[in-house]
Amino acid sequence: FISKRYRQAAVSIEPQGNVDASARHIQHENSWNIPTILRNTSLYEPVGDIIDANRGILEYSDFLKRPSETNKYLLTTCERGTVNLNNCIAFLDLCMVGTSNEKQLNLFKRSPDFSSFKGRIELVAVPYLLRYSAEVNLYGRLIETYSHERHVTPHTAEVVALWAILTRLRRPDPQHFEQPLRKIVEDLTPLEKAKLYDSGDTPSRLSEEDRKALRSAIIEIRNEYEDVEGEFEGIYGPEYEGRRGASPREMLTVLARASESSKFVCLTPMAVFDALDELLKDSSLYDFLRLPSDNGYNDPHAFLEVVRNEYLRWVTDEVYDSISLIDEDEYDRVFLEFFRHVKAFHTGERVFNTSTDSYEPPSEELMNSIEALLDLKEKKEEFRSQVITRIAAWSLDNPKQQIDYQRLFPEIYGAMRDDFYRDRNRLLTLIEQDILKHGTDEFELLSTQEKEQVENALSKMKSKYNYCENCARDVIAFVLRCRPSEEQSTDSSEKKAAKEEESTKISTKS
């Protein structure tokens, strides 16, 4: 049985410098169950952290912060499996683990005792997390503690985690790679690298061949700096990726500050952005803020804007989906029609047209309308062939699953959404302004249809995305604030005309 709570075979020793083990004299008057023959004999019982951890794991937390003299007994204990106490010898059978930060380790390496310890320990580098979703899980478990019973707005943990991950990434050095990877990694942005590490996502700006090459080289990119020495002739050891950057402890401090904000009713990403702004003002407290910028990397100030834009993209999609100007299934219908013509083009077949009740050549106009939304790096014929190949490869890997086209082709679906809503920004602005009026006297001045549209949007944001009314208003205000001002309009007559005009457009397109 192992329990850290009950000090059974799992003990953590803090760096306070206390004695780790000792022998306690057993008082006879308190030991009535000792056999008579032993009552005149001095008996000793080994006690202490090491004894409690026997047959299990012993952790020395911040090992090198302890006074050096208190650790020297480990030189013989590690070799012999025993520890000498005042009146007896304790025989040990356990695994000893110690933790230390890089600064303490670098100082210890200069100590004359380091060589003795190095022969008895194995140094294992433990970098900060580099996978964004793993960092989200870490904060997700703790964020409720910091919210003080306030509602937590969706994506609060995500923005904290993404910013922290970006501060830990290093710029890939093209000289460490062969072609064609050399050119690909040279242009890789911190955000693209973070997405690559997290889920294997590759930039849509790349050709399909380059994306395949990048995905296959994730481990190679990740291990690029494992054996690269730091400055000052290697005194500071390998400058592995994840050694520097914002620590989870610092991010929890950011969450705590955000939770104290009286500016918002809920604990929101906007409060996190304000807390990060405050953190960035004092570079004297955090080492990673003093690192020189490296072609887009090691730039925490720029990362804040990157995360803010990424968050805007997330919530814009959620707001647009909640307003429901178009059914999400419509994108599937358009893509499947596009794929039907691409497949016919690839195989040299004809496509059945239900309008004319005849077979016709695949429509170049339809295929071009989708391809025009994408920034293609290859010829159209190659792109169409790659669409077929990607679907075929997915079907082989997942023979019994239905194809999720939206997940398989995020760049195409994203381009279709952007195109649809780009033409309707004016109408969206007007609807969002109506939503902000909910709960105010101005809301009563809206028409019945407008009220119903607002209620439906708020209901969907709550049921599908877990927003409350307060943070839904905060998010919509954020989206409105980030939209170019020339697209916003509050004049009632212009508003009515815009809604009628846009409604006609949507009906015509459908």
C-alpha positions in Angstrom: 0.0 0.0 0.0 1.4 3.4 -1.1 0.1 6.7 0.2 1.8 10.1 0.3 -1.1 11.3 2.6 -0.5 8.7 5.2 3.3 8.6 4.7 3.3 5.0 3.6 6.1 4.2 1.0 5.7 7.7 -0.6 7.3 10.7 1.1 8.3 14.1 -0.1 11.1 15.9 1.8 11.0 19.7 1.7 14.2 21.7 1.5 14.1 22.9 5.1 17.3 21.1 6.1 15.9 18.9 8.9 17.4 15.5 9.8 15.8 12.9 7.4 16.0 10.0 9.8 16.9 9.1 13.4 16.5 6.4 16.1 13.9 6.8 18.8 14.4 5.1 22.2 11.5 2.9 23.2 10.3 3.7 26.7 9.7 0.5 28.6 6.9 1.9 30.8 4.9 2.6 27.6 5.7 -0.8 26.1 3.8 -3.2 28.2 3.6 -5.7 25.3 7.4 -6.1 25.2 8.5 -9.6 26.3 9.9 -9.7 29.9 13.3 -10.9 28.7 13.8 -7.7 26.7 12.5 -5.2 29.2 16.0 -4.5 30.6 17.4 -4.0 27.1 17.6 -0.6 25.4 15.5 -0.8 22.3 15.6 1.8 19.4 13.1 2.3 16.6 14.2 4.0 13.4 11.9 6.9 12.5 11.9 9.8 10.0 11.1 10.6 6.3 13.5 8.0 4.9 12.1 5.2 7.1 8.5 6.1 6.2 9.4 6.0 2.5 11.0 2.6 2.7 9.8 0.0 0.1 8.5 2.9 -2.0 9.5 6.3 -3.4 11.3 9.2 -1.7 11.3 12.6 -3.3 13.7 15.4 -2.4 11.8 18.5 -3.4 14.1 21.3 -4.6 17.0 19.1 -3.6 19.8 21.6 -4.2 18.1 24.3 -2.0 19.0 22.2 1.0 22.3 22.9 2.8 25.0 20.9 1.1 26.1 19.2 4.3 22.7 17.6 4.8 22.9 15.8 1.5 26.4 14.2 1.9 25.1 11.1 3.7 23.5 10.1 0.4 26.8 9.4 -1.1 27.1 6.2 0.9 23.4 5.6 1.3 22.9 5.4 -2.5 25.7 2.8 -2.9 25.1 0.6 0.2 21.3 0.9 0.6 21.7 1.7 4.3 21.7 4.8 6.5 23.7 5.0 9.7 21.6 6.2 12.7 22.9 7.0 16.2 22.2 3.5 17.6 21.4 1.4 14.7 21.6 0.9 10.9 18.5 1.2 8.7 18.4 -1.0 5.6 16.7 0.6 2.7 14.9 -0.6 -0.4 13.5 2.4 -2.2 13.8 4.7 -5.2 15.2 8.2 -4.5 14.2 11.1 -6.7 15.2 14.7 -6.4 14.0 17.8 -8.2 15.9 21.1 -8.9 15.6 24.1 -11.1 18.3 24.9 -13.7 19.7 27.8 -11.8 20.5 25.8 -8.7 21.9 23.0 -10.8 24.2 25.4 -12.7 25.6 26.7 -9.4 26.0 23.1 -8.0 28.1 22.1 -11.1 30.7 24.6 -10.0 30.9 23.0 -6.6 33.9 20.6 -5.9 31.4 18.1 -4.6 29.5 17.9 -7.9 31.7 15.1 -9.4 31.0 12.9 -6.4 27.3 13.3 -6.7 27.3 13.0 -10.5 28.7 9.5 -10.2 25.7 8.4 -8.2 22.8 10.3 -9.8 21.3 10.4 -13.3 20.3 13.9 -14.5 17.0 13.9 -16.4 15.9 17.1 -18.1 12.2 17.9 -17.5 11.2 20.8 -19.7 8.0 22.8 -19.4 5.0 21.4 -21.3 5.1 22.1 -25.0 1.7 20.7 -25.9 -1.0 23.3 -25.6 -3.9 20.9 -24.8 -1.9 19.3 -22.0 -1.3 22.7 -20.5 -5.1 23.4 -20.8 -5.8 20.3 -18.8 -3.5 21.5 -16.0 -5.2 24.9 -15.7 -8.7 23.4 -16.2 -8.4 21.4 -13.0 -7.4 24.4 -11.0 -9.3 27.3 -12.5 -12.5 26.7 -10.5 -10.4 27.3 -7.3 -9.4 30.8 -8.6 -12.9 31.8 -9.9 -14.3 32.2 -6.3 -17.6 30.7 -7.4 -17.9 33.0 -10.4 -18.8 31.6 -13.8 -15.7 30.8 -15.9 -16.0 31.9 -19.5 -15.1 29.3 -22.2 -11.5 29.5 -23.5 -10.2 31.1 -20.3 -7.8 28.2 -19.7 -7.0 28.1 -23.4 -5.7 31.6 -23.7 -3.5 31.3 -20.7 -2.1 27.9 -21.9 -1.5 29.1 -25.5 0.4 32.2 -24.4 2.5 30.2 -22.0 3.4 27.6 -24.7 4.4 30.3 -27.1 6.9 31.8 -24.7 8.6 28.4 -24.4 9.2 27.6 -28.1 12.5 28.2 -29.9 12.9 29.3 -33.5 13.9 26.3 -35.7 17.3 26.7 -37.2 17.1 25.8 -40.9 20.8 24.7 -40.8 19.8 21.7 -38.7 17.5 20.3 -41.4 17.8 19.0 -45.0 15.7 20.1 -47.9 12.8 20.5 -48.4 12.3 20.7 -44.6 14.9 23.5 -44.4 12.7 26.0 -46.3 9.6 24.9 -44.5 10.8 25.4 -40.9 12.5 28.7 -41.8 9.0 30.3 -42.2 7.3 28.5 -39.3 5.7 31.0 -36.9 5.4 30.3 -33.2 1.7 29.8 -33.4 2.1 27.3 -36.3 4.7 25.5 -34.3 2.5 25.3 -31.2 -0.3 23.8 -33.3 2.1 21.4 -35.0 3.3 20.1 -31.6 -0.2 19.9 -30.2 -2.2 18.1 -32.8 -0.1 17.8 -35.9 -1.9 20.7 -37.6 0.1 22.2 -40.5 -0.2 25.6 -42.1 -2.8 25.7 -44.8 -0.5 28.1 -46.8 1.7 25.1 -47.5 1.3 22.7 -50.4 0.1 19.2 -49.5 3.6 17.7 -50.1 5.2 20.3 -47.7 2.5 19.6 -45.1 3.2 15.8 -45.2 7.0 16.5 -44.9 6.3 18.8 -41.9 4.0 16.3 -40.1 6.6 13.5 -40.6 9.3 15.6 -39.0 7.6 16.6 -35.8 9.9 14.5 -33.6 13.0 15.7 -35.5 11.9 19.4 -34.9 11.1 18.6 -31.3 14.5 17.1 -30.6 16.4 19.8 -32.5 17.9 21.4 -29.4 18.3 18.4 -27.1 22.1 18.3 -27.3 22.8 21.9 -28.2 25.1 23.6 -25.6 24.1 26.9 -24.1 26.2 30.0 -23.7 29.5 30.3 -21.8 31.0 27.1 -23.2 28.3 24.8 -22.0 28.3 25.9 -18.3 24.5 26.2 -18.5 24.0 22.8 -20.2 21.8 22.0 -23.2 19.5 24.7 -24.2 16.6 22.3 -24.9 13.3 23.6 -25.9 11.0 24.2 -23.0 13.8 25.1 -20.6 12.9 28.8 -20.6 9.5 30.5 -20.8 6.6 31.2 -18.6 6.1 28.6 -15.8 2.7 27.1 -14.8 3.2 28.8 -11.4 3.4 32.2 -13.0 0.4 31.4 -15.1 -1.6 30.5 -12.0 -0.7 33.9 -10.6 -2.1 35.4 -13.8 -5.3 33.5 -13.3 -5.5 34.6 -9.7 -5.1 38.2 -10.7 -7.7 37.9 -13.4 -10.2 36.3 -11.0 -9.8 39.4 -8.8 -10.9 41.8 -11.6 -14.0 43.7 -10.8 -14.3 44.8 -14.5 -16.1 41.6 -15.5 -18.8 39.6 -13.8 -17.3 36.3 -14.9 -13.7 35.1 -15.0 -13.1 35.8 -18.7 -10.2 35.7 -21.2 -10.5 39.5 -21.4 -9.5 39.7 -17.7 -6.7 37.3 -18.4 -5.4 39.7 -21.2 -5.5 42.5 -18.7 -3.5 40.4 -16.2 -1.0 39.5 -18.8 -0.6 43.2 -19.7 0.4 43.8 -16.1 2.8 40.9 -16.1 4.6 42.2 -19.2 5.2 45.6 -17.6 7.8 44.2 -15.1 10.6 42.4 -16.9 12.8 42.5 -13.8 10.7 39.8 -12.2 10.7 37.2 -15.0 13.8 35.9 -16.8 11.9 35.0 -20.0 10.8 38.6 -20.5 14.4 39.6 -20.8 15.3 37.1 -23.6 16.2 38.8 -26.9 13.5 38.4 -29.6 14.5 35.9 -32.3 12.6 36.5 -35.6 9.2 36.3 -34.0 10.1 33.9 -31.2 10.9 35.0 -27.6 8.6 37.9 -28.0 5.9 37.7 -25.1 4.5 41.1 -26.0 3.8 40.1 -29.6 2.5 36.7 -28.4 -0.3 38.5 -26.4 -1.6 40.0 -29.6 -1.3 36.6 -31.4 -3.3 34.9 -28.6 -5.9 37.7 -28.7 -6.3 37.3 -32.5 -6.6 33.5 -32.1 -9.2 34.0 -29.4 -11.1 36.4 -31.6 -11.2 33.7 -34.3 -12.6 31.1 -31.8 -15.3 33.3 -30.4 -16.2 34.9 -33.8 -17.1 31.4 -35.1 -19.1 30.7 -32.0 -21.0 34.0 -32.2 -21.7 33.6 -35.9 -22.9 30.0 -35.3 -25.2 31.1 -32.5 -26.7 33.8 -34.6 -27.5 31.1 -37.2 -27.6 33.0 -40.4 -26.8 29.8 -42.2 -27.3 26.1 -41.2 -23.9 24.4 -40.5 -25.1 21.5 -42.8 -25.0 23.9 -45.7 -21.2 23.8 -45.6 -21.3 20.0 -45.8 -23.7 20.2 -48.8 -21.5 22.7 -50.7 -18.3 20.7 -49.9 -19.8 17.3 -51.0 -21.0 18.9 -54.2 -17.5 20.3 -54.8 -16.0 16.8 -54.0 -18.4 15.1 -56.4 -17.2 17.3 -59.3 -13.5 17.0 -58.2 -13.9 13.2 -58.2 -15.5 13.2 -61.6 -12.7 15.5 -62.9 -10.0 13.2 -61.4 -11.5 10.0 -63.0 -12.6 11.6 -66.3 -16.3 10.8 -65.6 -19.4 12.9 -66.0 -21.7 14.3 -63.3 -25.4 13.8 -63.2 -27.3 17.2 -63.2 -30.7 16.9 -61.6 -31.9 20.2 -63.1 -31.3 19.0 -66.7 -31.8 15.3 -66.0 -28.6 14.5 -67.9 -24.9 13.7 -67.4 -22.5 16.7 -67.9 -18.8 17.4 -67.6 -17.7 18.4 -64.1 -18.3 22.2 -63.5 -15.2 24.2 -63.6 -17.1 27.2 -62.4 -18.2 25.4 -59.2 -14.7 24.0 -58.5 -13.1 27.4 -59.2 -15.5 29.1 -56.8 -14.2 27.0 -53.9 -10.6 27.1 -55.0 -10.7 30.9 -55.4 -11.2 31.1 -51.6 -8.0 29.3 -50.9 -4.4 30.5 -51.3 -3.3 27.5 -53.4 0.5 26.9 -53.7 0.1 24.2 -56.3 -1.7 23.9 -59.6 -5.5 23.3 -59.5 -5.1 19.8 -60.9 -2.6 18.8 -58.2 -4.9 20.3 -55.5 -7.9 18.3 -56.7 -5.8 15.1 -56.8 -4.7 15.8 -53.2 -8.3 16.1 -52.1 -9.0 12.6 -53.4 -5.8 11.2 -51.9 -6.5 12.7 -48.5 -10.0 11.2 -48.3 -8.7 7.9 -49.5 -5.9 7.8 -47.0 -8.3 8.7 -44.1 -10.8 5.9 -45.2 -8.0 3.3 -45.2 -6.9 4.4 -41.7 -10.5 4.5 -40.4 -12.4 1.9 -42.4 -15.5 1.7 -40.1 -15.9 5.4 -39.4 -17.9 8.0 -41.2 -15.7 10.7 -42.8 -15.6 14.0 -40.9 -15.0 16.3 -43.8 -14.9 19.4 -41.6 -12.0 17.9 -39.6 -10.3 16.5 -42.6 -10.4 19.8 -44.6 -10.5 22.6 -42.0 -8.9 25.1 -44.4 -11.7 24.6 -47.0 -14.5 24.9 -44.4 -12.8 27.9 -42.8 -12.5 29.6 -46.1 -16.2 29.0 -46.9 -17.3 30.4 -43.5 -15.1 33.5 -43.9 -16.4 34.1 -47.3 -20.1 33.8 -46.2 -19.7 36.1 -43.2 -17.4 38.5 -44.8 -20.2 39.7 -47.0 -22.6 39.9 -44.0 -20.5 41.7 -41.5 -22.8 44.7 -41.6 -25.8 42.6 -40.7 -23.9 40.7 -38.1 -22.9 43.9 -36.4 -26.5 45.0 -36.2 -27.7 41.7 -34.7 -24.8 41.8 -32.2 -25.8 45.3 -31.1 -29.3 44.0 -30.6 -28.0 41.3 -28.3 -26.1 43.8 -26.2 -29.4 45.5 -25.6 -30.8 42.4 -23.9 -31.9 43.2 -20.4 -32.0 46.9 -21.0 -34.9 49.3 -21.8 -33.7 49.5 -25.4 -34.5 45.8 -25.9 -38.2 46.5 -25.5 -38.0 48.8 -28.6 -37.0 46.0 -30.8 -39.5 44.2 -33.0 -40.8 40.7 -32.1 -38.7 39.1 -34.8 -35.6 40.9 -33.5 -36.3 39.9 -29.9 -36.7 36.3 -31.0 -33.5 36.3 -32.9 -31.6 37.7 -29.8 -33.2 35.1 -27.5 -32.3 32.2 -29.8 -28.7 33.4 -30.1 -28.2 33.7 -26.4 -29.9 30.4 -25.8 -27.6 28.7 -28.3 -24.5 30.3 -26.8 -25.5 28.9 -23.4 -26.5 25.4 -24.4 -23.9 24.7 -27.1 -20.9 26.7 -25.8 -21.6 27.1 -22.1 -21.8 30.9 -21.9 -23.9 32.7 -19.4 -25.7 35.9 -20.4 -23.0 38.1 -18.8 -20.0 36.6 -20.5 -22.0 36.2 -23.7 -22.4 40.0 -23.7 -18.7 40.4 -22.9 -17.7 38.2 -25.8 -20.0 39.9 -28.3 -18.7 43.3 -27.2 -15.2 42.0 -27.7 -16.1 40.8 -31.3 -17.7 44.2 -32.0 -14.8 46.1 -30.7 -12.3 44.2 -32.9 -14.4 44.6 -36.0 -13.5 47.6 -38.2 -15.5 50.6 -37.2 -16.7 51.5 -40.7 -18.7 48.3 -40.7 -20.7 49.3 -37.7 -24.0 51.2 -37.9 -26.6 52.2 -35.4 -29.1 54.3 -37.5 -32.5 52.6 -37.3 -33.6 53.2 -40.9 -30.2 52.0 -42.2 -30.4 49.0 -39.9 -33.8 48.0 -41.2 -32.7 48.4 -44.8 -29.5 46.4 -44.1 -31.5 43.5 -42.6 -33.9 43.4 -45.5 -31.1 43.5 -48.0 -29.1 40.8 -46.3 -32.1 38.6 -45.8 -32.8 38.8 -49.5 -29.2 37.8 -50.3 -29.4 34.8 -48.0 -32.7 33.6 -49.5 -31.3 34.1 -53.1 -28.1 32.2 -52.3 -30.0 29.3 -50.7 
